[in-house]
Amino acid sequence: DVDMVESGGGSVQSGGSLRLSCAASGSTYDYVHMAWFRQVPGSEREGVAVSDSDGRIAYLDSVKGRFTISRDTAKNTLYLQMDRLTPEDTAMYYCAVNNNPGLRGLYYLKNPDQMDYWGKGTSVTVSS
């Protein structure tokens, strides 16, 4: 099994920044797709950003230019730098991984149910 542990969430004011981290343990895989998702109670989980092992990156349109995804392959750790946060970014943020090389990360961003392993989430609250 793979354990995914997110950290870095918290409460900030609009315009502030947070950096989320996600550490994957229990495997030495260099995961093909590592991604961040978020979910607001009563809404479906949506893909925020995905990093592929070949260097491809994709973002949700509403976070482009504000969020930056990165990964430390040696540590199997995924990051999400979130700048210029708005109240609309308030959600539980989850990291997830998938090891299928057959599709691009953008597919998984739109199909979160296809991810293999998930963390338990870290909460982000942005106040106006």
PyMOL commands that set and color helices and strands:
alter all, ss='L'
color gray80, all
select helices_A, chain A and resi 61-63+73-75+87-89+105-110+112-114
alter helices_A, ss='H'
color red, helices_A
select strands_A, chain A and resi 3-7+10-13+18-25+33-39+46-52+57-59+67-72+77-82+91-98+117-118+122-127
alter strands_A, ss='S'
color yellow, strands_A
deselect
rebuild
show_as cartoon
